[in-house]
Amino acid sequence: MGKKLYVGNLPWSADGAALEHIFAQSGKVESAKVITDRDTGRSKGFGFVEMSTDAEAEDAISKFNGADYEGRPMTVNIAKPMVPRDNAARAPRY
């Protein structure tokens, strides 16, 4: 089982295919996704990449954390598990 990586500080032009291409330099990429705003479809500036092995994930972190991507230093680290949000506190969407 590989590791899921958080990739932040991405330029707006980044997409899943670009992330997959970049991270393939460290090994086999199981999945790559840039998170987008559900209303506008625009990138939120971060995404997730899942590498096949833990060793490949560690190599990707050492290679790409702080690396320049279109003038922006990427943030790459192990993704933390998603914490459920309290939906009752959200304002209704109209």
N, C-alpha and C positions, 0 to 999 in steps of 0.2 A: 504494500500500500504506500502510495506516495504522499507527499505533503502539499497542502494547499497554501499558496502564497498570496499575500496581499500586495498589490502593486499600486502605489499612490503617486500623486503629483504628475499625472499624465496630461499631455496636451489634449485639447479638444478633438484633434484629428485622429487620435488613437482609436483603434478598434480591435476586436478579438483576433483577427487574422494577423495584424501587425504584432500584437503581443506574442502570439504563437511563433511567428517568424523570429523574433528577438530571442525568446527564451529557448528555442530549439538549439541554440548554441551551447546550452548546458545539458542537453539530453532530450529524452522523449517527453513531449507535452501532451498530457491527457486531455486537458481542456483549458481554454483561455476565454475570458469574457470581460468586457468593459461594461460597467454598470451605467445605465442611462436613466434619465428622468422619464417617468411614465407619461407625463403630460406633453413634454416637448420633444422627447426622443433624443435630446442632446446628452452627450457624455457628462457624467458627474465628476470626471477627473480621476477615477480609480477603478480598479478591476481585480480579478482573481485569476491566477494561473495554477493549475495542478500539474505537478511533475510526477513521472512514474516512480521514482525512488527517492528516498530520503537524501541520499548522497547527491543526486542531481539537484534537489531543492536547495541544499546547502551551497552547492557550487553556484547556482543561480543567484542566491542572496549575496555571496561574496563578489560575484561579477557585476551585478546590476544595481545593488543598493548604492545610490549616489551617482550612478552613471547618467550621463547626459542623454536626454531624449527630446529632440527638437528644442534645445535650449533650456530644458527643465531637468533638474536632478531627480531621478526616480527614487521613490521609497519602496524598498522590497523587504518584507519580513514574513515570518510564519503567520498565517491568518488565524485570528482568534475565533472561537465558535460564536455563532450568532446568538444574541440574547433576545428572547421574546420581548416585544414592546407591549405596553398597556394601551390598547386601541381606544379605551374609553376616554383617555386624556386628549386624544386628537380631535381637532375641530372637524366638523362635517365638510365634505368636499361638494361643492355645488357646480 
